[in-house]
Amino acid sequence: MTVKEVDREHEAPTVTVTVVYHSVHGHTRVLAEHLADGARGVPGARVHLVEIRAEDVTAGRWHDAEVLALLERSDAIVLGCPTLMGSVSAVFKAFMEAAFTPFTTQGWKDKLAGGFTMSASQSGDKLAVLEQLAVFAAQLGMQWIGVGDMPGNNWSGGSRDDVNRLGSWLGLMSQSHADQGPEYAGSLGDRITAERYGERIARLAQRWVNAVPYDTSRMTEHEARALSASLKALTP
């Protein structure tokens, strides 16, 4: 009997989810942490949080053999960075270019992927960053997972604390005020959306890797607004 078969009999089979991100002032890090927390809530999910650091970039090239080895072992990779001038951050782009080896070997093919980004502006052209991340994943042969929540803050009773308040489905979007520190990163709704997105990716990884039955979680518009109202009530 194999180890995986023992796991199936006595506990949830394991999947490895790695959240890899770059953060300039700490705001994107907060989003990454909440996403990882959501994934950790899934039985059998082993979750790693990896920060891409500027000091690992030399002459425009990023390299960290340990991180690349971890990503090679991962079943799902979630990519995140701030939106700067309508694009991924320079440090994270250096990391993306370092994935040329798994591109040529198809080492990440059929792993699950997702993405998230943060900016100070409400739009900030964050969609352009998510598109960059999704194309990157597609070039590596990965399977992209989007946000599955109903839109928030799109009616008179909505607020910035709604789930999916920016109405993004390709990946997770969040917004933080430029004059506030990471302790104010995003909103309550953004953080809850990050946790729900992390949970979704981990559950789909269990389904994708281990054929674990997956019950699709659905909300009506009324239920989504009720959830947002309950979050709004928690905001001081």
N, C-alpha and C positions, 0 to 999 in steps of 0.2 A: 504494500500500500504506500502510495507516495505521500509526501508531506502535505501537498495541497488537498489530497483526499482526506487526510486526518483533520485538516482544518474544516473541511466541509461537514464532517460529522460532528465536531465538537464546538466549533465557533465559526463566526463569519469568515469567509475566505478573504485574503488580504489583497488590497490594491495599493499602489504607491502613487500619491498625488503630490506633485511639486509645484509650488507657487514661486515663480522666479520674477523678480521685479527690480526696478531702479527707482529711487526716490531722492529728490534734490533737497527738500526741506523737511521731509518726514510725513507729508500729507498722504502720499501714495502708499507709504509703508503702513499707515493705519488701515487703509482699504485692503491691502494684502493680508494683514493680520486677521481682519474680520472674515475675509474669504477663506483663509486657512482654518479658522475656528469652525466655520460652517461645514467644511469638509471633514474635520475631525469628529463631528457628531455622527458620521456614518459608520456603522459597525464594520470593522476590518480595514478601515482606511488608515494608512500610514502617511502622514502629511509632513512635508518638508517645506520650510520657508527659506528661500535663498535670495539674498540681496546682491545685485550686480553693482560693484563698486568702481568708482573712477580710478582708484589706485591699481586696479587690475588691467587697466588699459595703458599700453605702452606703444608710442608712435602710431596711435590710432587703432591698434589691434588689441582686442580683449582675449585673455586666456586664463583659464582655471581648470586644470585637468580633473580635479575632484568634483567640481560642479558638473562638468560634461559627463563624467562617469555616472553621477547620480541621475542626470536626465536620461541617460541611456537605459537605466533600470526602471524609470518611471512609466506608469501606465497612462497618466494624464499629466500634462504640463500646462499651467496657467501663466500667461504672460502679461506683465503690467508695467506701465511707466507713465510719467506725466506727459501731458500734451504741451509741447513747447514750440511756438511759432508754427502751429498747425501740423506738427510732425512728432514722431517718437523722439525721445531725448537722445542726444549724441552718444551717451554712454551705453544706452540700451541698443542703439543701432550697431555699435561695435560688437556687442554680444551676439546680435542676430547674424552679423557677418561671420562670426566665429563658428556658426553652425554649418559652414560649408562642408565639413567632413561628414556629419550625418546626412547632409543633402546628397553627397556623392555616393554614400553607402546605403542610403535609404534606412538609416538606423532608427529614425523616429517614425517610420511609416506605420500608419494605423494606430498610433497613440492618439488619445483624445487631447484636444486643445481648447483653450478659452482665453479671453483677454479682458483687460480692464485698464482704464485711464482716468486721470484726474487733471483738472485745470481750474484756474481762478474764474474765468468767464463762464457764463451759463452754457454757451456753446463752445467757444474756443476752438472750433473745428475738431472736436474730439472724434467725430466719426472718421475723419481721415486717418487717425492713429489706429482705430480699431480695424479699419480696412487694411492698413499696412500689416498689422499683426495677423489678420486672417489670411492674407495673401502669403505671408511668410510661412504660416502653418500649412497652407495648401501646397506650397512648393516642396515642403518636406513630407508630403503625403499623409498629413495628419487629418483627423476627423474633428471638425470645429463644432463646439457647443455654444449656443447663444443663451441669453437671458430668457427665462420662461415666464416672467411675471407680467401681469396687466399693467398698463401705464397709470401713473399717478399724477397729481397736481395738474389735471386737465379739466377741472370743473370748479365751480364757485366755492365748493366746500373743501377743496384740496389745499395742500401746503407743501413746503419744502421737506417736510418730514414724511411724506408719502413714500411707499415702496415704489421703486422704478419711477421716481418723480421726473426724470429727464426723458422718459419714454425711449429707452435704448434697448434694442434686442440683439444686435450683432454681438455686443459684449457689454460689460458693465461700465457705465459712466458715472462720475462723481464730480462735484464742484466744491471748492473751498475758497473762502475769501482770502485775498492776497495779503491782507494786513493782520491775519490771525495765524497762530501757530498750529502745529499738528494736533494739539489737544482739541481743536475745534474742526478737525478735518471732516469734510463731508457734512452730512446731516444724519440724524437718527435713521431716517428712511434709507439713505445711501448705505449705511453700515448694515442694516438689516437685509437690504438687497444683496450686498456682498456675501453675507452669510448664507442666504438662500441660494445664491449662485454657486458658492463653494459646495454646498450640500448636493445640489443638482449634478454637478460635475462628478463628485465622488460616487453618487448613486449610479449614474450612467456608466462610470468606470466599472463598478461591480457587475453591472449588466453586460457590458461589452467584453470584459475579461473573463468573468467567472460564470456567465449565464445566470446570474442571480435575478429572480423575478423582480420586475420594477413596476410599481403602481404609479401611474402618472398622476401628479398632484395638479388639480385644476381649481380655478376660482371663477365665480361669476363676477360681473362688474360690481354688483352689490356687495359681495364678500370682500372684494379687493378694497372697496371704499371703507368698509367697516374696519378692516385691518389698519388702513391708514389713519382712520379716526382714533383707533386705540393707541397708535404710536404718537399721534398729535397730543393726546391727553397726558402722555408721559413727559412731554417737553416742558421745561420750566417756563 
